[in-house]
């Protein structure tokens, strides 16, 4: 099919739709540096490159769909967070965003700690050589086997999430003859400005122990009374994809108030406070994320001010960026399969992936950008919805965006800022094969998580 053989979709001036989208950029060939990895650019032929390698070459070698991760960008962001908070604070990369053995090695080399929330993540961390003392173990329902493994390995902290877990961890630690360093996760009643399913500090949800009704204070009493526990601090996490620091200010104030109550009741000043992660990244040009040094200064100022008011020594601060590090470093590359213009609405562009490699649009109503990357185009913009190949009407990758009107089957398009949660939450829906993750750096590309095969699917099917 020639590039003009299919009917053109509706132009932006003609569209009446309830979708949420920004007006098209003046030039669809220009890449917004906020949403793309740092080494992404276009070559002299107009094709997108990352780490000096053109996407056509990457697609030929590794296939599509595939996640391409800018290793230099990932490492630079690790260093930026470490430098911003300095030696008197701790930065824990939140492994749930995306974890592999290669990522663990990068974190270790760049001086970051690691936050895990399952036995699988813990196994990956230890297997790749992360020192156990630099690992924090999260989770609202850690199994006995997972806690046993964490205590045996000597993880640096376990974040306690319930009254049952306080006793469970204490008994396991006592049986192993150790005092396990722990923090208590509290819910502070802050409604983060984010999607309902990723707001994690209001009372009506599954995480943590509420400050309300004295529950968190009671959790502290129990933790301090058990020989197997070394209570070192309080943990709070208010949500994800947050741009407004006001929520952190309220959270810090309430956590410091709890620290003051602990001091007054028990004569103990807990030495650590973990404010969690959740800082937002740019998925579209409308997003305006803060830089690590801005975040570090804001959080440090908030905690210092509140501790001075409470006449407390300022505790050591920890943060847990995951998305903020890995999210912007990767994009997903797709090949266009079919194009269906709907007169007066939009054009549906189907790609060779979908909700099996990016569930976030369906799950969180997430918004993404998209670009034609195998070439440039001078065609006028058309409003599109990028959809997948799965048997669901909700199989949407990008709800509403603009692509050139001469888009054709066989073109390569890419969705940026897919480093966080896309591969981690990928599935085999419709027996799709989960895509590979390919690290690109200085003109070289290597697979760090290989593409699944049909043999992999059949190997698990023992029927």
C-alpha positions as CSV (number, residue, x, y, z in Angstrom):
1,X,0.0,0.0,0.0
2,X,1.3,3.4,-0.8
3,X,1.5,6.1,1.9
4,X,-1.5,7.8,0.4
5,X,-3.6,4.8,-0.5
6,X,-5.8,4.7,2.7
7,X,-8.4,7.4,3.4
8,X,-7.0,10.2,5.5
9,X,-8.4,10.5,9.0
10,X,-10.0,13.6,10.5
11,X,-7.8,16.6,11.0
12,X,-7.6,18.3,14.3
13,X,-9.7,21.3,13.3
14,X,-12.6,19.0,12.2
15,X,-12.7,16.8,15.3
16,X,-15.5,16.8,17.9
17,X,-14.5,14.3,20.6
18,X,-14.6,13.8,24.3
19,X,-11.1,12.5,24.4
20,X,-8.3,14.2,26.3
21,X,-5.5,15.4,24.0
22,X,-3.3,18.3,23.4
23,X,-3.3,20.4,20.3
24,X,-0.8,19.0,17.7
25,X,2.8,20.3,17.9
26,X,3.7,22.8,15.2
27,X,6.1,20.1,13.8
28,X,5.3,16.5,14.6
29,X,8.9,15.6,13.7
30,X,10.2,17.5,16.7
31,X,10.8,15.3,19.8
32,X,10.0,16.8,23.1
33,X,13.1,16.2,25.3
34,X,10.9,16.0,28.4
35,X,9.3,12.7,27.4
36,X,12.2,11.0,25.5
37,X,15.3,9.4,26.8
38,X,18.4,11.7,26.8
39,X,20.3,10.1,23.9
40,X,17.2,9.9,21.6
41,X,17.4,12.1,18.5
42,X,16.7,11.9,14.8
43,X,19.4,11.1,12.3
44,X,20.0,12.9,9.0
45,X,17.4,10.7,7.3
46,X,14.8,11.6,9.9
47,X,14.7,8.3,11.7
48,X,14.8,8.1,15.5
49,X,18.0,6.9,17.1
50,X,18.9,6.0,20.6
51,X,22.4,5.5,21.9
52,X,23.5,6.2,18.3
53,X,21.5,3.4,16.8
54,X,18.6,3.9,14.3
55,X,15.3,2.3,15.2
56,X,15.1,0.5,11.8
57,X,18.2,-1.4,12.7
58,X,16.9,-2.1,16.2
59,X,13.6,-3.4,14.8
60,X,15.4,-5.6,12.3
61,X,17.6,-7.1,15.0
62,X,15.3,-7.4,17.9
63,X,11.8,-7.3,16.4
64,X,8.7,-5.4,17.5
65,X,7.1,-4.7,19.9
66,X,10.2,-4.2,22.1
67,X,11.3,-1.9,24.9
68,X,14.5,0.0,24.3
69,X,16.2,1.3,27.4
70,X,18.8,4.1,27.3
71,X,21.4,2.8,29.7
72,X,23.4,6.0,29.8
73,X,20.2,7.9,30.8
74,X,19.3,5.4,33.5
75,X,22.8,5.7,35.0
76,X,22.7,9.5,34.8
77,X,19.4,9.6,36.6
78,X,20.7,7.3,39.4
79,X,23.7,9.7,39.9
80,X,21.4,12.7,39.8
81,X,19.3,11.3,42.6
82,X,22.3,10.2,44.7
83,X,24.0,13.6,44.3
84,X,20.8,15.5,45.0
85,X,20.3,13.8,48.4
86,X,23.9,13.4,49.3
87,X,25.7,11.1,51.8
88,X,23.4,12.0,54.7
89,X,20.3,10.5,53.0
90,X,19.4,7.2,51.3
91,X,18.0,6.7,47.9
92,X,16.2,3.4,47.3
93,X,15.3,2.5,43.7
94,X,11.8,1.1,43.7
95,X,12.3,-2.2,41.9
96,X,8.6,-2.7,41.2
97,X,8.9,-0.1,38.4
98,X,11.2,-2.4,36.4
99,X,13.8,-4.9,37.7
100,X,16.3,-7.1,36.1
101,X,19.7,-8.4,37.0
102,X,21.3,-5.8,34.7
103,X,19.4,-3.0,36.4
104,X,20.5,-4.3,39.8
105,X,24.1,-4.2,38.7
106,X,23.7,-0.6,37.5
107,X,22.2,0.4,40.8
108,X,25.0,-1.2,42.7
109,X,27.6,0.5,40.5
110,X,25.9,3.9,40.8
111,X,25.6,3.7,44.6
112,X,21.8,3.4,45.0
113,X,20.0,1.1,47.3
114,X,17.1,-1.1,46.3
115,X,13.5,-1.5,47.4
116,X,11.8,-4.9,46.7
117,X,8.3,-6.0,47.4
118,X,8.2,-9.7,46.6
119,X,10.3,-12.9,46.9
120,X,11.0,-12.8,43.2
121,X,12.3,-9.2,43.3
122,X,14.4,-10.2,46.4
123,X,15.8,-13.2,44.6
124,X,16.7,-11.1,41.5
125,X,18.5,-8.5,43.7
126,X,20.5,-11.1,45.6
127,X,21.4,-13.1,42.5
128,X,22.7,-10.0,40.8
129,X,24.9,-9.1,43.7
130,X,23.1,-6.3,45.5
131,X,24.4,-6.4,49.1
132,X,21.5,-7.5,51.4
133,X,22.1,-4.6,53.7
134,X,21.2,-2.2,50.9
135,X,17.8,-3.8,50.3
136,X,14.5,-2.7,51.8
137,X,11.6,-5.2,51.7
138,X,8.1,-3.9,51.3
139,X,4.7,-5.5,50.8
140,X,1.2,-5.5,52.5
141,X,1.1,-9.3,52.8
142,X,4.6,-10.8,52.8
143,X,4.5,-14.5,53.1
144,X,6.2,-16.4,55.9
145,X,8.6,-17.8,53.3
146,X,9.4,-14.4,52.0
147,X,10.1,-13.0,55.4
148,X,12.3,-16.0,56.2
149,X,14.3,-15.4,53.1
150,X,14.7,-11.7,53.9
151,X,15.8,-12.2,57.5
152,X,18.2,-15.0,56.5
153,X,19.7,-12.8,53.8
154,X,20.1,-9.9,56.3
155,X,18.1,-7.3,54.4
156,X,18.8,-3.8,55.7
157,X,15.1,-3.1,56.6
158,X,11.7,-4.7,56.5
159,X,8.8,-2.2,56.2
160,X,6.1,-3.5,58.5
161,X,2.6,-3.1,57.1
162,X,0.2,-4.6,59.6
163,X,-0.1,-5.7,63.3
164,X,0.1,-9.3,62.2
165,X,3.3,-8.6,60.4
166,X,4.9,-7.0,63.4
167,X,4.5,-10.3,65.3
168,X,5.4,-12.4,62.3
169,X,8.7,-10.7,61.6
170,X,9.6,-10.6,65.3
171,X,9.1,-14.3,65.7
172,X,11.1,-15.2,62.6
173,X,13.9,-12.8,63.6
174,X,14.0,-14.3,67.2
175,X,14.2,-17.8,65.7
176,X,17.2,-16.8,63.7
177,X,18.8,-15.1,66.6
178,X,18.8,-11.6,65.1
179,X,17.3,-8.2,65.7
180,X,15.8,-7.2,62.3
181,X,15.9,-3.5,61.4
182,X,12.3,-2.4,60.6
183,X,10.2,0.6,59.8
184,X,6.5,1.0,60.3
185,X,4.5,2.1,57.3
186,X,1.8,4.5,58.3
187,X,-1.1,6.0,56.3
188,X,-1.3,9.7,57.0
189,X,-4.7,10.5,55.5
190,X,-3.2,12.6,52.6
191,X,-5.2,12.4,49.3
192,X,-2.5,12.6,46.7
193,X,-3.4,14.3,43.4
194,X,-3.3,11.1,41.4
195,X,-5.5,8.3,40.2
196,X,-7.6,6.6,42.8
197,X,-5.9,3.2,42.4
198,X,-2.4,4.7,42.9
199,X,-3.2,7.0,45.8
200,X,-1.8,5.2,48.9
201,X,-2.0,7.4,51.9
202,X,-5.7,7.9,52.6
203,X,-7.2,5.6,55.2
204,X,-9.6,3.6,52.9
205,X,-7.0,1.3,51.2
206,X,-4.8,-1.7,51.9
207,X,-1.4,-0.2,52.7
208,X,0.0,0.7,56.0
209,X,-1.3,1.4,59.5
210,X,-3.4,4.4,60.0
211,X,-2.4,7.4,62.1
212,X,-6.1,7.8,62.9
213,X,-7.4,6.5,66.2
214,X,-3.9,5.9,67.5
215,X,-3.3,2.8,65.5
216,X,0.2,3.8,64.3
217,X,1.1,4.7,67.9
218,X,0.0,1.3,69.1
219,X,2.1,-0.3,66.3
220,X,5.1,1.5,67.6
221,X,4.5,0.3,71.1
222,X,4.3,-3.3,70.0
223,X,7.4,-3.1,67.8
224,X,9.4,-1.5,70.6
225,X,8.3,-4.3,73.0
226,X,9.5,-7.2,70.8
227,X,13.1,-8.5,71.1
228,X,13.4,-9.5,67.5
229,X,12.8,-6.0,66.1
230,X,15.0,-3.0,65.9
231,X,12.6,-0.2,65.1
232,X,14.6,2.5,63.3
233,X,11.9,4.7,61.7
234,X,8.6,5.5,60.2
235,X,7.7,5.1,56.5
236,X,5.1,7.0,54.5
237,X,4.1,6.8,50.8
238,X,1.3,9.0,49.6
239,X,0.8,7.9,46.0
240,X,2.3,7.8,42.5
241,X,2.8,10.2,39.6
242,X,2.7,13.3,41.9
243,X,3.9,16.7,40.9
244,X,2.6,18.8,43.8
245,X,4.9,18.8,46.9
246,X,2.0,20.0,49.1
247,X,1.1,16.4,49.9
248,X,4.6,15.6,51.0
249,X,4.5,18.6,53.4
250,X,1.3,17.4,55.1
251,X,2.6,13.9,55.2
252,X,6.0,14.9,56.7
253,X,4.2,17.1,59.3
254,X,2.1,14.2,60.5
255,X,4.9,11.7,60.5
256,X,7.1,14.1,62.6
257,X,4.2,14.6,65.0
258,X,4.2,10.8,65.5
259,X,8.0,10.9,66.0
260,X,7.4,13.5,68.7
261,X,4.8,11.3,70.4
262,X,7.1,8.4,70.3
263,X,9.8,10.5,72.0
264,X,7.4,11.7,74.7
265,X,6.0,8.3,75.5
266,X,9.0,6.1,75.1
267,X,12.0,8.4,75.4
268,X,13.2,7.3,72.0
269,X,14.0,9.4,69.0
270,X,13.7,7.2,65.9
271,X,16.6,8.0,63.6
272,X,14.9,7.5,60.1
273,X,12.0,8.8,58.1
274,X,11.2,7.4,54.7
275,X,8.9,9.6,52.6
276,X,8.5,7.0,49.8
277,X,8.5,7.8,46.2
278,X,5.8,8.6,43.7
279,X,7.3,11.7,42.0
280,X,5.9,12.2,38.6
281,X,7.5,12.1,35.1
282,X,6.5,13.6,31.8
283,X,4.4,11.3,29.7
284,X,3.2,14.2,27.6
285,X,4.3,17.7,26.9
286,X,1.6,18.9,29.4
287,X,3.5,17.3,32.3
288,X,6.1,19.3,34.2
289,X,8.2,17.1,36.6
290,X,10.7,18.5,39.1
291,X,14.4,17.8,39.0
292,X,15.9,15.6,41.7
293,X,17.8,18.5,43.3
294,X,14.5,20.5,43.6
295,X,12.8,17.5,45.2
296,X,15.7,16.9,47.6
297,X,15.8,20.5,48.8
298,X,12.0,20.6,49.2
299,X,11.8,17.4,51.2
300,X,14.8,18.3,53.3
301,X,13.4,21.7,54.1
302,X,10.0,20.3,55.0
303,X,11.4,17.7,57.4
304,X,14.0,20.1,59.0
305,X,11.3,22.7,59.6
306,X,8.9,20.3,61.1
307,X,11.5,18.7,63.4
308,X,12.8,22.1,64.6
309,X,9.2,23.0,65.5
310,X,8.8,19.7,67.4
311,X,12.3,20.0,69.0
312,X,13.5,16.8,67.4
313,X,16.8,15.9,65.9
314,X,16.4,15.8,62.2
315,X,16.2,12.1,61.2
316,X,18.0,10.5,58.2
317,X,15.7,10.9,55.2
318,X,15.0,8.1,52.7
319,X,13.2,8.3,49.4
320,X,12.2,5.6,46.9
321,X,12.2,6.8,43.2
322,X,11.4,4.1,40.7
323,X,9.4,5.6,37.9
324,X,11.3,8.9,38.2
325,X,14.5,7.0,37.3
326,X,13.6,4.3,34.8
327,X,10.3,5.7,33.4
328,X,11.8,8.3,31.0
329,X,14.7,6.1,29.9
330,X,12.8,3.7,27.7
331,X,10.3,3.7,24.8
332,X,8.3,1.0,23.2
333,X,8.7,0.4,19.5
334,X,5.8,-0.9,17.5
335,X,5.0,-1.6,13.8
336,X,1.8,-0.2,12.4
337,X,-0.5,-2.9,11.1
338,X,-3.9,-1.5,10.2
339,X,-5.3,2.0,9.9
340,X,-9.1,2.7,10.2
341,X,-10.4,6.3,9.8
342,X,-13.7,7.0,11.4
343,X,-15.2,10.1,9.8
344,X,-15.7,12.9,12.2
345,X,-14.1,11.1,15.1
346,X,-10.5,9.8,14.8
347,X,-8.3,7.3,13.1
348,X,-7.6,4.0,14.8
349,X,-4.0,2.9,14.4
350,X,-3.4,-0.7,15.3
351,X,0.0,-1.9,16.3
352,X,1.6,-5.3,16.9
353,X,1.5,-5.0,20.7
354,X,-1.1,-3.5,23.1
355,X,-2.4,-4.0,26.6
356,X,-0.2,-7.1,27.1
357,X,2.9,-4.8,27.0
358,X,1.3,-1.7,28.4
359,X,-1.7,-2.1,30.7
360,X,-1.5,1.3,32.2
361,X,-3.8,3.1,29.8
362,X,-6.6,0.5,30.5
363,X,-5.8,0.3,34.3
364,X,-5.1,3.9,35.2
365,X,-6.5,5.9,32.3
366,X,-2.9,6.9,31.7
367,X,-1.9,9.3,28.9
368,X,1.1,8.8,26.6
369,X,2.7,10.5,23.7
370,X,3.5,8.8,20.4
371,X,5.6,9.6,17.3
372,X,6.3,8.3,13.9
373,X,10.0,7.3,14.2
374,X,11.0,5.4,11.1
375,X,10.9,8.6,9.0
376,X,9.8,12.2,9.1
377,X,6.7,13.5,7.4
378,X,5.5,16.9,6.2
379,X,1.8,15.6,6.1
380,X,-0.7,17.5,8.2
381,X,-1.6,16.0,11.6
382,X,-4.5,13.7,12.1
383,X,-6.1,12.7,15.4
384,X,-5.4,9.0,16.2
385,X,-6.0,6.4,18.8
386,X,-3.2,3.9,19.0
387,X,-4.7,0.5,19.9
388,X,-3.4,-3.0,20.3
389,X,-4.2,-6.4,18.7
390,X,-6.0,-8.0,21.7
391,X,-9.6,-9.0,21.9
392,X,-10.7,-6.1,24.1
393,X,-12.2,-2.7,23.2
394,X,-10.2,-1.3,26.0
395,X,-7.0,-2.4,24.4
396,X,-5.7,1.2,24.0
397,X,-2.1,2.2,24.1
398,X,-2.5,6.0,23.4
399,X,-6.0,7.4,23.8
400,X,-5.7,10.5,21.7
401,X,-2.7,11.9,19.9
402,X,-1.6,13.3,16.6
403,X,0.4,11.5,13.9
404,X,1.1,12.5,10.3
405,X,-1.9,11.9,7.9
406,X,0.3,9.8,5.6
407,X,1.0,7.2,8.2
408,X,0.9,3.7,6.6
409,X,1.1,0.0,7.5
410,X,4.8,-0.9,8.1
411,X,5.7,2.4,9.6
412,X,7.4,2.3,13.0
413,X,5.9,4.3,15.8
414,X,7.2,4.7,19.4
415,X,5.6,5.5,22.7
416,X,8.1,7.2,25.1
417,X,8.3,7.0,28.9
418,X,7.4,3.3,29.1
419,X,10.4,2.3,31.3
420,X,8.3,2.1,34.4
421,X,5.5,-0.6,35.0
422,X,5.1,-1.6,31.4
423,X,7.3,-4.6,31.3
424,X,6.8,-5.2,35.0
425,X,3.0,-5.5,34.5
426,X,3.1,-7.2,31.1
427,X,1.0,-10.3,30.5
428,X,0.4,-13.2,28.2
429,X,-3.2,-12.1,27.4
430,X,-4.3,-13.9,24.2
431,X,-1.1,-15.9,24.7
432,X,0.9,-12.8,23.5
433,X,4.7,-13.1,24.0
434,X,6.1,-10.5,26.3
435,X,8.5,-8.2,24.5
436,X,12.2,-8.0,25.2
437,X,14.0,-5.2,27.0
438,X,17.0,-4.1,25.1
439,X,19.6,-1.8,26.7
440,X,21.3,0.6,24.3
441,X,24.5,2.5,25.1
442,X,27.3,4.1,23.0
443,X,26.3,2.5,19.7
444,X,25.8,-1.0,21.2
445,X,22.5,-2.8,22.0
446,X,22.1,-5.9,24.1
447,X,19.1,-7.9,25.4
448,X,18.8,-7.7,29.1
449,X,15.4,-9.5,29.3
450,X,14.8,-11.7,26.2
451,X,11.6,-11.9,24.3
452,X,9.3,-14.8,25.3
453,X,8.8,-17.6,22.9
454,X,6.0,-20.0,22.1
455,X,8.2,-22.7,23.7
456,X,8.2,-20.7,26.9
457,X,4.4,-20.7,26.9
458,X,4.2,-24.5,26.2
459,X,6.8,-25.3,28.8
460,X,4.6,-23.9,31.5
461,X,1.5,-25.6,30.2
462,X,1.9,-29.1,31.8
463,X,-1.6,-30.3,30.9
